[in-house]
Amino acid sequence: MIVDRADFPLLASNPELHYLDSAATSQKPRVVLDAVLQYYEHDNANPHRGAYALSARATQRYHDARERIARFVGVRDAARLIFTRGTTESLNLVATAWGRANVSRGDQIVVTGLEHHANFVPWQQLALDVGATLAIAKLTDDGRVDVDHFASLMTARTRVVAFNHVSNALGTINPVAELSAIARRVGAVVVCDGAQAAPHLPLAIDDMDVDFYAFSGHKMLGPMGCGVLIGRRELLERMPPYQTGGDMIEFVSDERSTWNVLPHKFEAGTPNVADAVGLAAACEYLDRVGMRTIRDHEQTLTALATRKLCAIPDVRVYGPAPALRSGVVSFTVGDIHPHDLSTILDESGVCIRAGHHCAQPLMRRLNLPATARASFYIYNNGADVDALVDGVDRAREIFGA
């Protein structure tokens, strides 16, 4: 591991636990928990609305958190950073607010066969509602986007192209620049699901040719219930709000209303200040560790786990080579159902995810009902890999493999 396990209270108090489900949610370091508690103990008030010192302090903490998170992901104009409840809400915001204003009958929306439901279903439903076409890019045999097929889908009616930066189910790292450049040839808006990238890869979103980029705090050491949408300013300013009420209002007459400036236009209601502060603390922690260090560490563990699992009879690992994916190893073991495997592993304190990983279109393309998924992060080490492999061997013995 590249951090002290003692930094994470849940892991420190469970020394025999092998937590290999960080793609679902990460554990939280003490500094994040302390940041949230400190806010509630010293700065808690409703921001933006109070003409008193405590409210002004809460407003400043919210502003500072936005600036810190924007700096972490390489965004200079922090007003383009919209706080949401998570990646799912961020993507629904784009599909609803931008999509319904810009996609019409006969238009085309392009996604890939790798998508999480959060970046598939909103576009599917938009297409159904407005009479647009949903086109799905094929995958290669090793679980990457077939770039040639992706390019062949582009037409003059392609309005939006949506793809993930990193697959949650296979760990595939997509060539964002290449896919974006293809979409740009037909003038399509580019939406990128960064839920699995922001925790694991160095990001410079200002240098990425995407129009919208979404990620979640809870997968990158931050609290649950706090996510981010980065949008291109001109698009955010033109599109209608997603929700109304609260501080997103500029002026309300009896007949009509006008909207506040960015970012407030898309942050209706009382903001989740404490969790924004916690996410900023998580970014600070990750910066101290170093995102390139994190990437190297995960590649090492992923390669080790892949090699050891593939040495076991009946094990099949899915997805591209370790160098082309994040810290995710998705696999099956003969005829053992992944849910049964997960239950057996849990008896040894090994936590993995089993199922379709909210990626049923991908599972159909793999001709599988489900996979087992081990996902590695900064607090994992070789002992976690060994525990995983030992658990798989035990499951094979139990099932008489």
C-alpha positions as CSV (number, residue, x, y, z in Angstrom):
1,M,0.0,0.0,0.0
2,I,1.1,3.6,-0.5
3,V,-0.7,5.1,2.5
4,D,-0.9,4.1,6.1
5,R,-3.9,1.9,6.8
6,A,-4.2,3.6,10.1
7,D,-5.4,6.7,8.2
8,F,-8.6,4.9,7.6
9,P,-10.6,4.3,10.8
10,L,-12.8,1.5,9.3
11,L,-9.7,-0.4,8.0
12,A,-7.7,0.3,11.2
13,S,-10.4,-1.2,13.4
14,N,-10.8,-4.3,11.1
15,P,-7.2,-5.5,10.5
16,E,-8.3,-8.8,8.9
17,L,-10.5,-7.1,6.4
18,H,-9.5,-7.1,2.7
19,Y,-11.6,-4.4,1.1
20,L,-11.6,-4.9,-2.7
21,D,-14.7,-3.0,-3.6
22,S,-13.4,0.6,-4.0
23,A,-15.0,0.9,-7.5
24,A,-18.3,0.8,-5.7
25,T,-17.2,3.2,-2.9
26,S,-13.9,4.0,-1.2
27,Q,-13.1,4.0,2.4
28,K,-12.7,7.4,4.1
29,P,-9.5,8.7,5.7
30,R,-9.6,10.4,9.1
31,V,-8.9,13.8,7.6
32,V,-12.1,13.7,5.5
33,L,-14.2,12.6,8.5
34,D,-12.6,15.3,10.6
35,A,-13.2,18.0,8.0
36,V,-16.9,17.2,7.9
37,L,-17.1,17.1,11.7
38,Q,-15.2,20.3,12.0
39,Y,-17.5,22.1,9.6
40,Y,-20.6,21.0,11.6
41,E,-19.0,21.9,14.9
42,H,-17.6,25.3,14.0
43,D,-19.1,26.7,10.7
44,N,-22.5,25.2,10.2
45,A,-25.1,27.7,8.9
46,N,-27.2,28.0,5.7
47,P,-24.9,29.8,3.3
48,H,-25.6,32.6,0.8
49,R,-28.7,33.8,2.7
50,G,-27.5,35.0,6.1
51,A,-26.3,38.5,6.9
52,Y,-24.3,37.3,9.9
53,A,-20.8,36.1,10.4
54,L,-21.5,32.4,10.8
55,S,-23.5,32.2,7.5
56,A,-20.7,34.2,5.8
57,R,-18.2,31.6,7.1
58,A,-20.3,28.7,5.8
59,T,-20.5,30.5,2.4
60,Q,-16.7,30.9,2.4
61,R,-16.2,27.2,3.2
62,Y,-18.4,26.2,0.3
63,H,-16.6,28.6,-2.0
64,D,-13.2,27.3,-0.9
65,A,-14.2,23.7,-1.4
66,R,-15.3,24.4,-4.9
67,E,-12.0,26.1,-5.7
68,R,-10.0,23.3,-4.2
69,I,-11.8,20.5,-6.1
70,A,-11.6,22.5,-9.3
71,R,-7.9,22.8,-8.9
72,F,-7.6,19.0,-8.2
73,V,-9.2,18.1,-11.5
74,G,-7.5,20.9,-13.5
75,V,-10.3,23.4,-14.0
76,R,-9.4,27.1,-13.8
77,D,-12.9,28.5,-13.9
78,A,-14.4,27.1,-10.8
79,A,-17.9,28.5,-11.6
80,R,-18.1,25.8,-14.2
81,L,-18.0,23.2,-11.4
82,I,-21.6,22.3,-10.3
83,F,-22.2,20.4,-7.1
84,T,-24.7,17.5,-7.4
85,R,-25.4,14.3,-5.4
86,G,-23.1,12.3,-7.6
87,T,-22.3,11.1,-11.2
88,T,-25.8,9.8,-11.8
89,E,-27.4,13.1,-11.0
90,S,-24.8,15.0,-13.0
91,L,-25.5,12.9,-16.1
92,N,-29.3,13.1,-15.6
93,L,-28.9,16.9,-15.3
94,V,-27.2,17.0,-18.7
95,A,-29.6,14.6,-20.4
96,T,-32.6,16.5,-19.0
97,A,-31.5,20.2,-19.1
98,W,-29.3,20.2,-22.2
99,G,-30.7,17.1,-23.9
100,R,-34.4,18.2,-24.0
101,A,-33.5,21.6,-25.2
102,N,-31.2,20.4,-28.0
103,V,-32.2,16.9,-29.2
104,S,-35.2,16.4,-31.4
105,R,-37.0,13.8,-33.4
106,G,-34.7,12.2,-36.0
107,D,-31.5,13.2,-34.2
108,Q,-29.0,10.6,-33.0
109,I,-27.4,9.9,-29.6
110,V,-24.3,7.7,-29.5
111,V,-23.1,5.7,-26.5
112,T,-20.9,2.7,-26.1
113,G,-21.5,-0.9,-25.0
114,L,-19.2,-0.2,-22.0
115,E,-21.5,2.2,-20.2
116,H,-22.8,2.2,-16.6
117,H,-26.6,2.5,-16.5
118,A,-26.2,6.1,-15.3
119,N,-24.6,7.0,-18.7
120,F,-26.9,4.8,-20.8
121,V,-30.5,4.9,-19.4
122,P,-30.8,8.8,-19.4
123,W,-29.8,8.9,-23.1
124,Q,-32.0,5.9,-23.9
125,Q,-35.0,7.6,-22.2
126,L,-34.3,10.9,-23.9
127,A,-34.2,9.2,-27.3
128,L,-37.5,7.4,-26.6
129,D,-39.2,10.6,-25.4
130,V,-38.2,12.9,-28.3
131,G,-38.1,10.3,-31.1
132,A,-34.3,10.3,-31.5
133,T,-32.1,7.3,-32.3
134,L,-29.8,5.7,-29.8
135,A,-26.7,4.1,-31.4
136,I,-24.4,1.9,-29.5
137,A,-20.7,1.5,-30.4
138,K,-19.4,-2.0,-30.5
139,L,-16.6,-3.4,-28.4
140,T,-13.4,-5.3,-29.2
141,D,-12.9,-8.8,-28.0
142,D,-10.8,-7.5,-25.1
143,G,-13.4,-5.1,-23.9
144,R,-12.4,-1.8,-25.5
145,V,-14.4,0.6,-27.6
146,D,-14.1,-0.4,-31.3
147,V,-13.0,3.0,-32.5
148,D,-13.6,2.3,-36.2
149,H,-17.2,1.3,-35.5
150,F,-17.6,4.3,-33.1
151,A,-16.5,6.6,-35.9
152,S,-18.8,4.9,-38.5
153,L,-21.8,5.8,-36.3
154,M,-21.3,9.6,-36.6
155,T,-23.7,11.4,-38.9
156,A,-24.8,15.0,-39.5
157,R,-27.7,14.3,-37.1
158,T,-25.5,13.1,-34.2
159,R,-26.2,15.6,-31.4
160,V,-24.5,14.1,-28.4
161,V,-21.9,11.4,-27.8
162,A,-21.6,9.9,-24.3
163,F,-18.9,7.5,-23.0
164,N,-17.1,6.7,-19.8
165,H,-13.5,7.6,-19.2
166,V,-12.9,4.4,-17.3
167,S,-15.3,1.4,-17.3
168,N,-16.6,0.4,-13.9
169,A,-17.1,-3.2,-14.9
170,L,-13.9,-3.9,-16.8
171,G,-11.6,-1.0,-15.9
172,T,-11.0,-0.2,-19.5
173,I,-9.5,3.3,-19.9
174,N,-11.0,4.9,-23.0
175,P,-9.1,7.1,-25.4
176,V,-11.0,10.2,-24.5
177,A,-9.1,12.6,-26.8
178,E,-9.5,10.3,-29.8
179,L,-13.2,9.7,-29.2
180,S,-13.9,13.4,-28.6
181,A,-12.0,14.3,-31.8
182,I,-14.3,11.9,-33.8
183,A,-17.4,13.4,-32.2
184,R,-16.2,16.9,-33.0
185,R,-16.1,16.2,-36.7
186,V,-19.9,16.2,-36.8
187,G,-20.3,18.9,-34.2
188,A,-21.6,16.6,-31.5
189,V,-21.6,17.6,-27.8
190,V,-19.3,15.2,-25.8
191,V,-20.3,13.9,-22.3
192,C,-17.8,12.0,-20.3
193,D,-18.6,9.8,-17.2
194,G,-15.5,10.2,-15.0
195,A,-16.7,8.4,-11.9
196,Q,-14.0,5.7,-12.2
197,A,-11.3,8.1,-13.5
198,A,-11.3,11.0,-11.0
199,P,-10.2,8.7,-8.1
200,H,-7.4,7.0,-10.1
201,L,-6.0,9.1,-12.9
202,P,-4.3,12.5,-13.0
203,L,-6.9,14.8,-14.6
204,A,-6.6,18.1,-16.5
205,I,-10.2,18.7,-17.6
206,D,-9.5,22.1,-19.1
207,D,-7.1,20.3,-21.5
208,M,-9.7,17.6,-22.4
209,D,-11.9,18.3,-25.3
210,V,-15.2,17.4,-23.6
211,D,-18.3,19.5,-23.0
212,F,-19.4,17.8,-19.8
213,Y,-17.5,15.7,-17.3
214,A,-19.1,14.1,-14.2
215,F,-17.7,12.3,-11.1
216,S,-18.6,11.3,-7.6
217,G,-16.9,12.2,-4.3
218,H,-17.6,8.9,-2.5
219,K,-15.4,6.9,-4.9
220,M,-12.4,9.2,-4.3
221,L,-12.3,9.1,-0.4
222,G,-15.0,11.7,-0.1
223,P,-18.5,11.5,1.5
224,M,-21.5,9.9,-0.1
225,G,-24.0,12.3,-1.6
226,C,-21.6,14.8,-3.1
227,G,-20.7,14.8,-6.8
228,V,-19.6,17.1,-9.5
229,L,-20.5,18.2,-13.0
230,I,-18.0,20.2,-15.0
231,G,-19.6,21.9,-18.0
232,R,-18.5,24.1,-20.8
233,R,-19.5,27.7,-19.8
234,E,-21.3,28.6,-22.9
235,L,-23.4,25.5,-22.8
236,L,-24.2,25.9,-19.1
237,E,-25.2,29.5,-19.6
238,R,-27.5,28.7,-22.5
239,M,-29.3,25.6,-21.1
240,P,-32.3,25.8,-18.8
241,P,-31.9,24.9,-15.1
242,Y,-32.4,21.3,-14.0
243,Q,-34.3,22.2,-10.8
244,T,-35.8,25.5,-9.5
245,G,-36.0,27.2,-6.1
246,G,-33.7,28.6,-3.6
247,D,-30.5,30.4,-4.5
248,M,-30.6,29.5,-8.2
249,I,-33.2,32.3,-8.6
250,E,-32.2,35.9,-9.6
251,F,-35.6,37.5,-9.6
252,V,-39.2,36.2,-9.3
253,S,-42.2,38.1,-10.5
254,D,-45.7,36.9,-10.6
255,E,-45.4,36.0,-14.2
256,R,-41.8,34.8,-14.7
257,S,-38.4,34.2,-13.1
258,T,-34.8,34.7,-14.0
259,W,-31.9,32.6,-13.1
260,N,-28.8,33.3,-11.0
261,V,-25.3,33.2,-12.5
262,L,-23.1,30.1,-12.6
263,P,-22.7,27.9,-10.6
264,H,-25.8,28.8,-8.5
265,K,-28.1,28.4,-11.5
266,F,-27.8,24.6,-11.2
267,E,-27.7,24.3,-7.4
268,A,-31.3,24.7,-6.3
269,G,-32.1,24.4,-2.6
270,T,-29.8,24.3,0.5
271,P,-26.3,23.2,-0.6
272,N,-24.5,20.2,0.8
273,V,-21.7,22.3,2.3
274,A,-20.3,19.8,4.7
275,D,-19.8,17.0,2.1
276,A,-18.3,19.5,-0.3
277,V,-15.8,20.4,2.4
278,G,-15.2,16.7,3.0
279,L,-14.6,16.2,-0.8
280,A,-12.1,19.1,-0.8
281,A,-10.2,17.4,2.1
282,A,-10.2,14.1,0.1
283,C,-8.6,16.0,-2.9
284,E,-6.0,17.4,-0.6
285,Y,-5.2,13.9,0.7
286,L,-5.0,12.5,-2.8
287,D,-2.7,15.3,-4.0
288,R,-0.3,14.5,-1.1
289,V,-0.2,10.9,-2.2
290,G,0.2,11.9,-5.8
291,M,-2.1,10.7,-8.6
292,R,0.7,9.3,-10.7
293,T,1.9,7.3,-7.7
294,I,-1.7,6.0,-7.3
295,R,-1.8,5.0,-10.9
296,D,1.5,3.1,-10.7
297,H,0.4,1.4,-7.5
298,E,-2.9,0.2,-9.0
299,Q,-1.2,-1.0,-12.2
300,T,1.2,-3.1,-10.1
301,L,-1.6,-4.7,-8.0
302,T,-3.8,-5.2,-11.1
303,A,-1.0,-7.0,-13.0
304,L,-0.2,-9.1,-9.9
305,A,-3.9,-10.1,-9.3
306,T,-4.4,-10.9,-13.0
307,R,-1.3,-13.1,-13.2
308,K,-2.2,-15.0,-10.0
309,L,-5.9,-15.5,-10.9
310,C,-5.1,-16.6,-14.5
311,A,-2.8,-19.3,-13.0
312,I,-5.9,-20.9,-11.3
313,P,-7.8,-23.4,-13.5
314,D,-11.2,-22.3,-14.7
315,V,-10.6,-18.6,-13.9
316,R,-11.2,-16.2,-16.8
317,V,-10.3,-12.5,-16.5
318,Y,-12.2,-10.0,-18.7
319,G,-11.0,-6.7,-20.1
320,P,-7.8,-5.4,-21.6
321,A,-4.3,-5.8,-20.4
322,P,-3.5,-4.3,-17.0
323,A,-1.6,-1.4,-18.6
324,L,-4.8,-0.4,-20.4
325,R,-7.2,-0.4,-17.4
326,S,-7.6,0.9,-13.9
327,G,-7.4,-1.1,-10.7
328,V,-10.3,-3.3,-11.6
329,V,-10.1,-7.1,-12.2
330,S,-13.4,-8.6,-13.4
331,F,-13.5,-12.4,-13.6
332,T,-15.4,-15.6,-13.4
333,V,-14.5,-19.0,-11.9
334,G,-15.8,-21.9,-13.9
335,D,-19.5,-22.6,-13.2
336,I,-19.4,-20.9,-9.8
337,H,-21.9,-18.1,-9.7
338,P,-20.2,-14.8,-8.8
339,H,-22.7,-14.3,-5.9
340,D,-21.7,-17.6,-4.4
341,L,-18.0,-16.8,-4.9
342,S,-18.5,-13.4,-3.2
343,T,-20.2,-15.1,-0.2
344,I,-17.4,-17.6,0.2
345,L,-14.8,-14.8,0.0
346,D,-16.6,-12.8,2.6
347,E,-16.2,-15.6,5.1
348,S,-12.4,-14.9,4.8
349,G,-12.9,-11.1,5.1
350,V,-12.5,-10.5,1.4
351,C,-15.0,-7.9,0.0
352,I,-15.6,-8.0,-3.7
353,R,-18.6,-7.0,-5.9
354,A,-20.6,-9.6,-7.7
355,G,-23.3,-9.0,-10.3
356,H,-23.9,-7.0,-13.5
357,H,-22.3,-3.9,-12.0
358,C,-25.1,-1.7,-13.3
359,A,-23.8,-2.5,-16.8
360,Q,-26.4,-5.0,-18.2
361,P,-25.8,-4.0,-21.8
362,L,-22.1,-4.9,-21.3
363,M,-22.9,-8.2,-19.7
364,R,-25.1,-9.1,-22.7
365,R,-22.2,-8.4,-25.0
366,L,-20.0,-10.6,-22.9
367,N,-22.7,-13.3,-22.8
368,L,-22.6,-13.4,-19.1
369,P,-25.2,-12.9,-16.3
370,A,-22.6,-11.5,-14.0
371,T,-18.9,-11.3,-13.0
372,A,-16.9,-11.1,-9.8
373,R,-15.1,-7.8,-9.5
374,A,-12.1,-7.0,-7.3
375,S,-11.1,-3.3,-7.4
376,F,-7.9,-2.0,-5.8
377,Y,-7.1,1.4,-4.3
378,I,-4.4,3.2,-2.3
379,Y,-4.9,1.2,0.9
380,N,-4.5,-2.2,-0.8
381,N,-1.4,-4.3,-1.1
382,G,-0.1,-7.7,-2.1
383,A,-1.6,-9.3,1.0
384,D,-5.1,-8.4,-0.3
385,V,-4.2,-10.1,-3.7
386,D,-3.1,-13.2,-1.8
387,A,-6.3,-13.3,0.2
388,L,-8.4,-13.0,-2.9
389,V,-6.5,-15.8,-4.6
390,D,-6.7,-18.0,-1.5
391,G,-10.4,-17.4,-1.4
392,V,-10.9,-18.4,-5.0
393,D,-9.0,-21.6,-4.4
394,R,-11.2,-22.3,-1.4
395,A,-14.3,-21.7,-3.4
396,R,-13.1,-24.2,-6.1
397,E,-12.6,-26.8,-3.4
398,I,-16.1,-26.2,-1.9
399,F,-17.7,-26.6,-5.3
400,G,-15.5,-29.6,-6.2
401,A,-13.7,-28.0,-9.1
